[in-house]
Every structure is written in structure tokens, then in C-alpha cells.
């Protein structure tokens, strides 16, 4: 096995930049609100662009508004090794989600430049547009955008996606030009905070991501009979909420019973008439099921169908369901997973394999090229919160793992 060149990122510089970017959009309560296409987002994009240029990259904006910094390779015509993430936040976000992947990518390039080194392949650091809402940036690069349905990409701040793209240098009319292929990008590696507590609880420094899970959602309507809560005997009720409670428990048991450890959630309920003295007549609920395996997702759906029939019969209710969001799983390339694990071993970083149960830009990138992800711990599993925290040491370890993964992949592609 080749010995890694012992370059190390400048952790102080990386964490200072994380702190600096966190000031853009920070509220009095400590939360960060940097929604895509807002003045705060534009300010952050300008700051990141300056850091890219300081790291020796040329910078461009594609038709989807993606900010792309390029560091030349020794053979600059080769497909690039790409990394990056996003810098937009949810309405009450924190300083690490997305940001760590972008700034660690810039720091990796800057470390190479400081050492007067180039990889054989060029490197690109990509700031994807609007990851937290429309995911227009990564979908445009992957070529999965629904060009005839711009309303599907409604930004959180309102207005049309066409108008907002113009504000950041993009163009809906030219969106197809943002598409990339495997001939453009040889591999993509995204560093991200875990957004869960698995690494923290297991004491591991790095998560080697097996892939981004697929997702199946079902909208379920349970129809019973609203009636007087005092005068309707228990054995004569058609209680839609009792049926819904059984559905919630069935969804939980389906997930717990399968060996691949999928997750399934009922996170939305709407009860009618929703009065204390009326037997509930109608309940609307939504089910979210996730796993790395399409086979597992299919089995979960089949089991849910059977449970709904059984529950409807036993509760004397009528249950309808509609298919909601369906997202195919995106497996990480085995070669990239293996490379990340080898790098961690050589850097002395403990690691474990794990799925990503949240969506990321890497999910779309893996639709057309080899993809991998590196996770670092999130304290108490918090994310999408002003309280999210990953220590400076953990951020630095993740950036070092990213740098050396790119260096190793340079010899493999």
C-alpha cells in the first residue's frame, strides 16, 4: 500500500473561516438564517468566492447558480475530482451543515497550493444552489431537473425560480448547460456533519457513508364516523383516530422487524372534527420510509398495504392511500468507501460504515458518477439548529480525511 504524503490541512484557518461564515445571517438567538437567494446568501457566496480565489482557483457560476472553483491538475484535460456541499441554511440553522464540506474542500486545495503541489486530475469545489429547498443546483448538474415544471423548484422565500437564478448569475433558459457527465467529473466526495448521534455514541471519528437512502412516502386518509363521545358505546364506534394509532404502531413495527435497520415515521396527523367530545371521523396522516435497499423499501410498502387492510377491517373504517415522494437510493461507490477507510486507518482515525438517512447533494451526484461521503460527529445529534456543534478538532480531522481521500483517488482514476 502506498504511503500517503503527510500533508495536513491548516485547522486554525479552516475553523476561523467556519466562524467567519457563521456571522453571515446570524440572529440574536444564535441561529443562522441564510436562505438561498437572499442577501445573506449572496454575501456568503461572495465571501466563499474570495476564499476560492485566494486558494488558487478560478471561479465560475453555471446556469443553475452553482459556484464552482477549479484548481488545475498536472493533466488539466482529465475529468475532475470534485468535492463541495452547500452554504444555504434552513430558517433556523447552524454553522456546520453544508458549510464544512465547502470550506474543507477549499482548505484541501489551499493546502496543496501552499505545498506547491498539484494532483494529476484537476479539483473542483462546488457550492450547490439551494440544497435546503429545491436542490436545483445538484439536480441541474446531474441532469435530473424537470425542465417543464419550474414550479417544482419554488424557493422558500417565494417568487419564481427563474427570477432568483438570475440574481445569482444563473439562467433557467440555459439550465441544460449545467449538466455534467462522468467524462467531466470522475468522482465526487462530500464531507458533511452526520446530523445524528451514531458517531458520537460509538466513539468513532469518521463515518464512511455506504450511500444515501431511498425514500417512499404515503399519504393515508382514514374515514370513520364522527359521533357523540358520550352517547356512542365503545363497541359501536368507527373511530378514525384509533385506526390511525394502530397505523402509527404498525409503521414502527415494520421498520423494527427488518434486518437492514430501515427507518419509518409518521410525522404528520390531521384529525377531524378534532373536538374533545366527538369521536374522530377522519384522520389524514403521512408515512415516511427510508432505506438503502429498494428491495427493503418494496417490502415495507407491501407490509404497510397488508396492515392497512387489517386495521380497516378491525376498526370498521375505510382507509385510502396515495403515493407521495419516491426517491431512489444512491449507493456510494465501493472504491471510494474503501479509499476513505484506508485513509482513516493511515491517519489513525477510528471509523465505521453507515448509511446517510438524510438527503445531500451527493445523492444527485451519484446518479451519474462515482460518489462517496465522509461524516464527522454532531454533538448530541443536533442539526438544522443553531445549537449544532462539531468541534474544531473533528472538523480538522474530516478535512484531513477529505484531502487524503482526494489524493488517493487521484492515483485510482
PyMOL commands that set and color helices and strands:
alter all, ss='L'
color gray80, all
select helices_A, chain A and resi 11-22+39-54+99-114+136-142+150-153+161-167+175-178+198-202+234-236+240-257+294-315+334-347+361-365+379-381+392-409
alter helices_A, ss='H'
color red, helices_A
select strands_A, chain A and resi 58-61+67-71+80-85+123-127+185-193+206-212+214-223+227-228+263-272+278-279+282-291+318-327+330-331+351-356+370-376
alter strands_A, ss='S'
color yellow, strands_A
deselect
rebuild
show_as cartoon
